[in-house]
Amino acid sequence: MKVPLEELVDLDALRAEGGEPTPRRLREALPPGWVLDADGRSARRDLRILARDGWVLVIGLVLFGLAGFFLFWDSFPRGWRGLGRFALLIALVLFAGGIAGPLITKAVKRR
């Protein structure tokens, strides 16, 4: 989905700093998670999974998930019941993260 640059960046302020904004200045002015589109007049969401600092989150989630799995491995029942309990715990964490994550992000961006 393309969004006009005017909705994301104050182009008048960039022009006041010195002439017509270059693509480099436009890329720097965009909020995190947005990239300049090829036409130079709009922006789109950066959908790369490891864009910017997202790789820290992905690696952290994988490492802590594996650590939790091996930490509680002996406490799970054997067989399908144990796998089912582990799947239920993963679903609970994903559900809680899906609710808490956006709330925390909104609170941080409000500051």
Salt bridges, closest charged atoms under 4 A:
ASP12 OD1 - ARG15 NH1 3.52
GLU17 OE1 - ARG25 NH2 3.56
GLU20 OE1 - ARG15 NE 3.44
GLU28 OE2 - ARG24 NE 3.27
ASP37 OD2 - LYS2 NZ 3.03
ASP37 OD1 - ARG44 NE 3.24
ASP46 OD2 - ARG48 NH2 2.66
